[in-house]
């Protein structure tokens, strides 16, 4: 099976899964998988925690990204852009095994 078909199959499987497992990945686990850190200016987070927060993001391909927020490191999400909308997208929660499967 070629790479494109594998990616399409993985995307179809993820879209149909109901993902409820908690993730046990730590900050360094994401960094080791080449996630990029984007510091944000979240005033709500600042009022609660004393810092403004960050997002860790990894682009899988055009229109498909994994993101995790500093205040919910145990809830990474897969974002799949809808082809017919500029802003809306499908959002799926992932667990550690699913992230590793997508990235390896």
C-alpha angles and dihedrals in degrees: 000000000000124000096257093053091047091052092048091049093049091050092050092049092049093049090056098045124096102217117202104144117119116239122230099195119132130212093265091051089061093045090050088056090055098256111162122229119229115188113217135194101235108167093187091056090046092054091050102039110014095247132081098232138226143234125230111209138182123186111216095182138320108318096005121094139158115219134179126185125221092239093052107035090155093060111064114175134208112221118201115184117226111237094224099047133062099209111017121085143166112264122201128178116231136201128214095266092052092050092050091047091053094047102041 
